Amino acid sequence: MKDTFFYLSTCDTCRRIVGELDLPEEIRLQDIKTEPLTREQLHELKDLAGSYEALFSKRARLYKERNLKEKALDESDFRDLLLEHYTFLKRPVLVVSGKIFVGNSRNTVAAAREYLQP
C-alpha cells in the first residue's frame, strides 16, 4: 500500500494532527468522505492493523444510533460497516513504509511523529 493518510477534512482533530505531523509530500492525503475506502484498501489496512475491529470507531454516531453495542459483532460485521459508511473508521489512519498508526490518541500521534522524524 502506498503511504497514505486517511482522514476526514471536516474533522478538526484530523486537521490538527495533519498540521502536527508535518507530513512529507510523498504521503498521499485521502479524505474518506469524498474518496471512500475501497475494499482492497480496507483489506490492506486490516492486514496492517491485525483486525477490522482495530480500525473501527465505537465512538461513531451511527454506532450509537443503531445500538450496535448491544450486538455481538464479528470481523465480517466490522468489515461491512467500515465499507458502508466512512464514520465507522477510527480516524485518522496513517500508513507509512508498511507501518500503521490508527486513531488520535496522544500516544499514537506521538509515535507517528517520532516515526516520521529523520
VMD Tcl script that builds the backbone (N, CA, C; Angstrom):
set m [mol new atoms 354]
animate dup $m
set s [atomselect $m all]
$s set {name element resname resid chain x y z} {
  {N N MET 1 A 0.843 -1.184 0.000}
  {CA C MET 1 A 0.000 0.000 0.000}
  {C C MET 1 A 0.883 1.241 0.000}
  {N N LYS 2 A 0.478 2.226 -0.800}
  {CA C LYS 2 A 1.204 3.483 -0.837}
  {C C LYS 2 A 1.064 4.196 0.496}
  {N N ASP 3 A 2.064 4.995 0.837}
  {CA C ASP 3 A 1.986 5.775 2.061}
  {C C ASP 3 A 0.804 6.740 1.954}
  {N N THR 4 A -0.131 6.608 2.887}
  {CA C THR 4 A -1.382 7.366 2.815}
  {C C THR 4 A -1.824 7.792 4.201}
  {N N PHE 5 A -2.418 8.974 4.257}
  {CA C PHE 5 A -3.031 9.491 5.477}
  {C C PHE 5 A -4.530 9.552 5.206}
  {N N PHE 6 A -5.289 8.658 5.851}
  {CA C PHE 6 A -6.737 8.604 5.706}
  {C C PHE 6 A -7.344 9.489 6.797}
  {N N TYR 7 A -8.141 10.448 6.385}
  {CA C TYR 7 A -8.678 11.406 7.349}
  {C C TYR 7 A -10.014 11.948 6.850}
  {N N LEU 8 A -10.613 12.778 7.666}
  {CA C LEU 8 A -11.856 13.445 7.317}
  {C C LEU 8 A -11.570 14.942 7.333}
  {N N SER 9 A -11.695 15.587 6.193}
  {CA C SER 9 A -11.317 17.001 6.078}
  {C C SER 9 A -12.188 17.916 6.928}
  {N N THR 10 A -13.367 17.469 7.304}
  {CA C THR 10 A -14.255 18.287 8.133}
  {C C THR 10 A -14.020 18.067 9.624}
  {N N CYS 11 A -13.092 17.206 9.966}
  {CA C CYS 11 A -12.810 16.871 11.373}
  {C C CYS 11 A -11.682 17.762 11.891}
  {N N ASP 12 A -11.980 18.558 12.904}
  {CA C ASP 12 A -10.965 19.450 13.481}
  {C C ASP 12 A -9.767 18.674 14.011}
  {N N THR 13 A -10.017 17.539 14.638}
  {CA C THR 13 A -8.926 16.734 15.195}
  {C C THR 13 A -8.018 16.228 14.080}
  {N N CYS 14 A -8.594 15.741 12.989}
  {CA C CYS 14 A -7.782 15.266 11.860}
  {C C CYS 14 A -6.940 16.400 11.287}
  {N N ARG 15 A -7.548 17.576 11.121}
  {CA C ARG 15 A -6.807 18.719 10.571}
  {C C ARG 15 A -5.676 19.126 11.510}
  {N N ARG 16 A -5.937 19.100 12.815}
  {CA C ARG 16 A -4.894 19.442 13.787}
  {C C ARG 16 A -3.727 18.462 13.681}
  {N N ILE 17 A -4.041 17.173 13.570}
  {CA C ILE 17 A -2.996 16.145 13.506}
  {C C ILE 17 A -2.198 16.255 12.210}
  {N N VAL 18 A -2.851 16.568 11.093}
  {CA C VAL 18 A -2.129 16.780 9.835}
  {C C VAL 18 A -1.069 17.862 10.048}
  {N N GLY 19 A -1.458 18.951 10.711}
  {CA C GLY 19 A -0.530 20.040 10.986}
  {C C GLY 19 A 0.590 19.631 11.927}
  {N N GLU 20 A 0.243 18.876 12.960}
  {CA C GLU 20 A 1.244 18.437 13.938}
  {C C GLU 20 A 2.290 17.513 13.323}
  {N N LEU 21 A 1.846 16.642 12.433}
  {CA C LEU 21 A 2.754 15.642 11.874}
  {C C LEU 21 A 3.640 16.205 10.774}
  {N N ASP 22 A 3.229 17.325 10.160}
  {CA C ASP 22 A 4.014 17.909 9.077}
  {C C ASP 22 A 4.395 16.803 8.084}
  {N N LEU 23 A 3.379 16.222 7.478}
  {CA C LEU 23 A 3.546 15.051 6.618}
  {C C LEU 23 A 4.415 15.346 5.392}
  {N N PRO 24 A 5.323 14.447 5.068}
  {CA C PRO 24 A 6.134 14.607 3.856}
  {C C PRO 24 A 5.246 14.606 2.605}
  {N N GLU 25 A 5.716 15.236 1.539}
  {CA C GLU 25 A 4.940 15.348 0.301}
  {C C GLU 25 A 4.553 13.996 -0.290}
  {N N GLU 26 A 5.391 12.987 -0.093}
  {CA C GLU 26 A 5.103 11.690 -0.717}
  {C C GLU 26 A 3.953 10.932 -0.054}
  {N N ILE 27 A 3.496 11.406 1.091}
  {CA C ILE 27 A 2.351 10.763 1.740}
  {C C ILE 27 A 1.075 11.354 1.154}
  {N N ARG 28 A 0.269 10.474 0.594}
  {CA C ARG 28 A -0.981 10.877 -0.058}
  {C C ARG 28 A -2.051 11.127 0.996}
  {N N LEU 29 A -2.777 12.239 0.862}
  {CA C LEU 29 A -3.901 12.532 1.744}
  {C C LEU 29 A -5.173 12.033 1.081}
  {N N GLN 30 A -5.942 11.222 1.806}
  {CA C GLN 30 A -7.201 10.714 1.272}
  {C C GLN 30 A -8.330 11.071 2.216}
  {N N ASP 31 A -9.180 11.991 1.768}
  {CA C ASP 31 A -10.362 12.378 2.533}
  {C C ASP 31 A -11.401 11.274 2.341}
  {N N ILE 32 A -11.694 10.540 3.404}
  {CA C ILE 32 A -12.546 9.357 3.290}
  {C C ILE 32 A -14.009 9.689 3.006}
  {N N LYS 33 A -14.368 10.953 3.143}
  {CA C LYS 33 A -15.749 11.342 2.813}
  {C C LYS 33 A -15.906 11.513 1.305}
  {N N THR 34 A -14.936 12.131 0.665}
  {CA C THR 34 A -15.020 12.362 -0.776}
  {C C THR 34 A -14.420 11.221 -1.587}
  {N N GLU 35 A -13.539 10.445 -0.956}
  {CA C GLU 35 A -12.913 9.296 -1.617}
  {C C GLU 35 A -12.939 8.110 -0.643}
  {N N PRO 36 A -14.085 7.429 -0.562}
  {CA C PRO 36 A -14.240 6.339 0.409}
  {C C PRO 36 A -13.188 5.238 0.227}
  {N N LEU 37 A -12.950 4.527 1.316}
  {CA C LEU 37 A -12.044 3.380 1.265}
  {C C LEU 37 A -12.566 2.347 0.278}
  {N N THR 38 A -11.664 1.771 -0.480}
  {CA C THR 38 A -12.045 0.659 -1.341}
  {C C THR 38 A -11.950 -0.626 -0.522}
  {N N ARG 39 A -12.552 -1.662 -1.027}
  {CA C ARG 39 A -12.480 -2.976 -0.373}
  {C C ARG 39 A -11.013 -3.411 -0.247}
  {N N GLU 40 A -10.227 -3.153 -1.302}
  {CA C GLU 40 A -8.809 -3.542 -1.294}
  {C C GLU 40 A -8.026 -2.751 -0.253}
  {N N GLN 41 A -8.269 -1.440 -0.184}
  {CA C GLN 41 A -7.586 -0.625 0.817}
  {C C GLN 41 A -7.926 -1.102 2.222}
  {N N LEU 42 A -9.206 -1.354 2.457}
  {CA C LEU 42 A -9.629 -1.800 3.779}
  {C C LEU 42 A -8.972 -3.127 4.140}
  {N N HIS 43 A -8.879 -4.040 3.187}
  {CA C HIS 43 A -8.239 -5.328 3.440}
  {C C HIS 43 A -6.754 -5.125 3.803}
  {N N GLU 44 A -6.083 -4.239 3.083}
  {CA C GLU 44 A -4.678 -3.964 3.383}
  {C C GLU 44 A -4.524 -3.310 4.753}
  {N N LEU 45 A -5.430 -2.394 5.095}
  {CA C LEU 45 A -5.382 -1.772 6.417}
  {C C LEU 45 A -5.598 -2.811 7.508}
  {N N LYS 46 A -6.524 -3.732 7.258}
  {CA C LYS 46 A -6.780 -4.804 8.236}
  {C C LYS 46 A -5.554 -5.664 8.438}
  {N N ASP 47 A -4.859 -5.983 7.350}
  {CA C ASP 47 A -3.644 -6.787 7.462}
  {C C ASP 47 A -2.591 -6.071 8.307}
  {N N LEU 48 A -2.479 -4.763 8.149}
  {CA C LEU 48 A -1.500 -3.993 8.924}
  {C C LEU 48 A -1.924 -3.823 10.377}
  {N N ALA 49 A -3.223 -3.605 10.602}
  {CA C ALA 49 A -3.728 -3.348 11.952}
  {C C ALA 49 A -3.999 -4.623 12.742}
  {N N GLY 50 A -4.181 -5.749 12.039}
  {CA C GLY 50 A -4.432 -7.014 12.724}
  {C C GLY 50 A -5.877 -7.452 12.724}
  {N N SER 51 A -6.806 -6.499 12.581}
  {CA C SER 51 A -8.228 -6.846 12.544}
  {C C SER 51 A -9.027 -5.659 12.037}
  {N N TYR 52 A -10.243 -5.936 11.605}
  {CA C TYR 52 A -11.147 -4.854 11.220}
  {C C TYR 52 A -11.595 -4.094 12.464}
  {N N GLU 53 A -11.742 -4.814 13.552}
  {CA C GLU 53 A -12.181 -4.163 14.794}
  {C C GLU 53 A -11.187 -3.099 15.242}
  {N N ALA 54 A -9.894 -3.315 15.009}
  {CA C ALA 54 A -8.876 -2.337 15.392}
  {C C ALA 54 A -9.026 -1.033 14.612}
  {N N LEU 55 A -9.681 -1.082 13.465}
  {CA C LEU 55 A -9.892 0.092 12.628}
  {C C LEU 55 A -11.244 0.755 12.883}
  {N N PHE 56 A -12.069 0.114 13.694}
  {CA C PHE 56 A -13.465 0.508 13.870}
  {C C PHE 56 A -13.632 1.471 15.042}
  {N N SER 57 A -14.377 2.538 14.791}
  {CA C SER 57 A -14.642 3.522 15.844}
  {C C SER 57 A -15.968 3.219 16.529}
  {N N LYS 58 A -15.885 2.883 17.785}
  {CA C LYS 58 A -17.100 2.645 18.561}
  {C C LYS 58 A -17.644 3.948 19.129}
  {N N ARG 59 A -17.001 5.057 18.755}
  {CA C ARG 59 A -17.479 6.378 19.161}
  {C C ARG 59 A -18.316 7.026 18.060}
  {N N ALA 60 A -18.449 6.353 16.926}
  {CA C ALA 60 A -19.207 6.903 15.802}
  {C C ALA 60 A -20.678 7.090 16.176}
  {N N ARG 61 A -21.246 8.165 15.685}
  {CA C ARG 61 A -22.652 8.469 15.955}
  {C C ARG 61 A -23.564 7.327 15.502}
  {N N LEU 62 A -23.291 6.779 14.321}
  {CA C LEU 62 A -24.128 5.676 13.809}
  {C C LEU 62 A -24.030 4.431 14.680}
  {N N TYR 63 A -22.887 4.214 15.303}
  {CA C TYR 63 A -22.717 3.065 16.193}
  {C C TYR 63 A -23.719 3.169 17.345}
  {N N LYS 64 A -23.844 4.374 17.880}
  {CA C LYS 64 A -24.769 4.599 18.993}
  {C C LYS 64 A -26.211 4.577 18.515}
  {N N GLU 65 A -26.480 5.251 17.377}
  {CA C GLU 65 A -27.851 5.326 16.871}
  {C C GLU 65 A -28.421 3.953 16.533}
  {N N ARG 66 A -27.576 3.088 16.002}
  {CA C ARG 66 A -28.035 1.742 15.625}
  {C C ARG 66 A -27.966 0.755 16.784}
  {N N ASN 67 A -27.537 1.244 17.936}
  {CA C ASN 67 A -27.434 0.413 19.137}
  {C C ASN 67 A -26.557 -0.822 18.882}
  {N N LEU 68 A -25.472 -0.634 18.164}
  {CA C LEU 68 A -24.601 -1.754 17.805}
  {C C LEU 68 A -23.846 -2.322 19.004}
  {N N LYS 69 A -23.764 -1.546 20.082}
  {CA C LYS 69 A -23.098 -2.027 21.295}
  {C C LYS 69 A -23.784 -3.278 21.844}
  {N N GLU 70 A -25.058 -3.356 21.599}
  {CA C GLU 70 A -25.851 -4.477 22.114}
  {C C GLU 70 A -25.737 -5.727 21.244}
  {N N LYS 71 A -25.111 -5.598 20.082}
  {CA C LYS 71 A -24.997 -6.730 19.162}
  {C C LYS 71 A -23.611 -7.357 19.252}
  {N N ALA 72 A -23.549 -8.633 19.011}
  {CA C ALA 72 A -22.272 -9.351 19.000}
  {C C ALA 72 A -21.694 -9.263 17.583}
  {N N LEU 73 A -20.894 -8.244 17.353}
  {CA C LEU 73 A -20.320 -8.037 16.026}
  {C C LEU 73 A -19.076 -8.895 15.841}
  {N N ASP 74 A -18.943 -9.477 14.651}
  {CA C ASP 74 A -17.731 -10.234 14.349}
  {C C ASP 74 A -16.940 -9.477 13.280}
  {N N GLU 75 A -15.829 -10.023 12.856}
  {CA C GLU 75 A -14.949 -9.347 11.903}
  {C C GLU 75 A -15.657 -8.994 10.599}
  {N N SER 76 A -16.528 -9.879 10.108}
  {CA C SER 76 A -17.231 -9.574 8.858}
  {C C SER 76 A -18.206 -8.414 9.056}
  {N N ASP 77 A -18.804 -8.310 10.243}
  {CA C ASP 77 A -19.688 -7.179 10.535}
  {C C ASP 77 A -18.882 -5.876 10.539}
  {N N PHE 78 A -17.730 -5.889 11.218}
  {CA C PHE 78 A -16.893 -4.693 11.251}
  {C C PHE 78 A -16.469 -4.302 9.837}
  {N N ARG 79 A -16.072 -5.268 9.024}
  {CA C ARG 79 A -15.664 -5.008 7.642}
  {C C ARG 79 A -16.807 -4.361 6.862}
  {N N ASP 80 A -17.981 -4.951 6.942}
  {CA C ASP 80 A -19.129 -4.448 6.187}
  {C C ASP 80 A -19.521 -3.035 6.630}
  {N N LEU 81 A -19.473 -2.785 7.930}
  {CA C LEU 81 A -19.809 -1.452 8.435}
  {C C LEU 81 A -18.771 -0.418 7.994}
  {N N LEU 82 A -17.501 -0.799 8.018}
  {CA C LEU 82 A -16.442 0.108 7.567}
  {C C LEU 82 A -16.608 0.454 6.090}
  {N N LEU 83 A -17.028 -0.496 5.301}
  {CA C LEU 83 A -17.256 -0.238 3.878}
  {C C LEU 83 A -18.541 0.558 3.645}
  {N N GLU 84 A -19.494 0.398 4.539}
  {CA C GLU 84 A -20.793 1.056 4.383}
  {C C GLU 84 A -20.723 2.564 4.609}
  {N N HIS 85 A -20.005 2.992 5.658}
  {CA C HIS 85 A -20.015 4.416 5.988}
  {C C HIS 85 A -18.675 4.846 6.569}
  {N N TYR 86 A -18.171 5.959 6.057}
  {CA C TYR 86 A -16.845 6.448 6.443}
  {C C TYR 86 A -16.704 6.771 7.924}
  {N N THR 87 A -17.795 7.106 8.602}
  {CA C THR 87 A -17.673 7.496 10.013}
  {C C THR 87 A -17.298 6.331 10.925}
  {N N PHE 88 A -17.405 5.114 10.428}
  {CA C PHE 88 A -17.029 3.973 11.256}
  {C C PHE 88 A -15.512 3.774 11.345}
  {N N LEU 89 A -14.744 4.457 10.493}
  {CA C LEU 89 A -13.285 4.315 10.552}
  {C C LEU 89 A -12.735 5.152 11.693}
  {N N LYS 90 A -11.930 4.538 12.531}
  {CA C LYS 90 A -11.237 5.254 13.595}
  {C C LYS 90 A -10.228 6.165 12.913}
  {N N ARG 91 A -10.329 7.467 13.161}
  {CA C ARG 91 A -9.525 8.419 12.409}
  {C C ARG 91 A -8.559 9.170 13.299}
  {N N PRO 92 A -7.499 9.644 12.645}
  {CA C PRO 92 A -7.024 9.346 11.304}
  {C C PRO 92 A -6.261 8.029 11.272}
  {N N VAL 93 A -5.950 7.579 10.064}
  {CA C VAL 93 A -5.123 6.383 9.878}
  {C C VAL 93 A -3.951 6.789 8.989}
  {N N LEU 94 A -2.752 6.553 9.481}
  {CA C LEU 94 A -1.547 6.844 8.715}
  {C C LEU 94 A -0.852 5.532 8.389}
  {N N VAL 95 A -0.576 5.336 7.105}
  {CA C VAL 95 A 0.209 4.183 6.662}
  {C C VAL 95 A 1.472 4.743 6.030}
  {N N VAL 96 A 2.606 4.350 6.583}
  {CA C VAL 96 A 3.882 4.818 6.049}
  {C C VAL 96 A 4.905 3.694 6.170}
  {N N SER 97 A 5.519 3.370 5.055}
  {CA C SER 97 A 6.550 2.322 4.993}
  {C C SER 97 A 6.080 1.010 5.612}
  {N N GLY 98 A 4.825 0.643 5.348}
  {CA C GLY 98 A 4.292 -0.619 5.846}
  {C C GLY 98 A 3.938 -0.615 7.322}
  {N N LYS 99 A 3.982 0.534 7.966}
  {CA C LYS 99 A 3.617 0.657 9.375}
  {C C LYS 99 A 2.313 1.449 9.445}
  {N N ILE 100 A 1.472 1.113 10.424}
  {CA C ILE 100 A 0.163 1.769 10.539}
  {C C ILE 100 A 0.012 2.416 11.907}
  {N N PHE 101 A -0.614 3.587 11.895}
  {CA C PHE 101 A -0.952 4.323 13.110}
  {C C PHE 101 A -2.441 4.643 13.015}
  {N N VAL 102 A -3.223 4.149 13.982}
  {CA C VAL 102 A -4.676 4.267 13.924}
  {C C VAL 102 A -5.191 5.074 15.107}
  {N N GLY 103 A -5.940 6.117 14.798}
  {CA C GLY 103 A -6.601 6.883 15.849}
  {C C GLY 103 A -5.879 8.160 16.206}
  {N N ASN 104 A -6.468 8.865 17.182}
  {CA C ASN 104 A -5.966 10.182 17.530}
  {C C ASN 104 A -5.479 10.298 18.971}
  {N N SER 105 A -5.194 9.174 19.604}
  {CA C SER 105 A -4.699 9.250 20.978}
  {C C SER 105 A -3.331 9.930 20.979}
  {N N ARG 106 A -2.997 10.552 22.073}
  {CA C ARG 106 A -1.701 11.238 22.184}
  {C C ARG 106 A -0.547 10.297 21.900}
  {N N ASN 107 A -0.633 9.083 22.437}
  {CA C ASN 107 A 0.450 8.114 22.226}
  {C C ASN 107 A 0.597 7.746 20.757}
  {N N THR 108 A -0.521 7.559 20.068}
  {CA C THR 108 A -0.483 7.198 18.648}
  {C C THR 108 A 0.105 8.334 17.823}
  {N N VAL 109 A -0.344 9.563 18.080}
  {CA C VAL 109 A 0.162 10.719 17.339}
  {C C VAL 109 A 1.650 10.914 17.619}
  {N N ALA 110 A 2.053 10.757 18.887}
  {CA C ALA 110 A 3.464 10.903 19.243}
  {C C ALA 110 A 4.305 9.831 18.566}
  {N N ALA 111 A 3.813 8.599 18.506}
  {CA C ALA 111 A 4.556 7.515 17.850}
  {C C ALA 111 A 4.683 7.790 16.356}
  {N N ALA 112 A 3.622 8.295 15.733}
  {CA C ALA 112 A 3.671 8.615 14.309}
  {C C ALA 112 A 4.660 9.756 14.056}
  {N N ARG 113 A 4.635 10.772 14.895}
  {CA C ARG 113 A 5.548 11.897 14.745}
  {C C ARG 113 A 6.993 11.422 14.870}
  {N N GLU 114 A 7.247 10.581 15.846}
  {CA C GLU 114 A 8.597 10.059 16.064}
  {C C GLU 114 A 9.045 9.213 14.877}
  {N N TYR 115 A 8.134 8.411 14.334}
  {CA C TYR 115 A 8.464 7.548 13.201}
  {C C TYR 115 A 8.786 8.372 11.949}
  {N N LEU 116 A 8.113 9.498 11.798}
  {CA C LEU 116 A 8.303 10.353 10.625}
  {C C LEU 116 A 9.580 11.198 10.702}
  {N N GLN 117 A 10.108 11.362 11.903}
  {CA C GLN 117 A 11.312 12.176 12.060}
  {C C GLN 117 A 12.508 11.470 11.456}
  {N N PRO 118 A 13.327 12.205 10.671}
  {CA C PRO 118 A 14.509 11.568 10.050}
  {C C PRO 118 A 15.603 11.270 11.054}
}
mol reanalyze $m
mol bondsrecalc $m
mol representation Tube
mol addrep $m
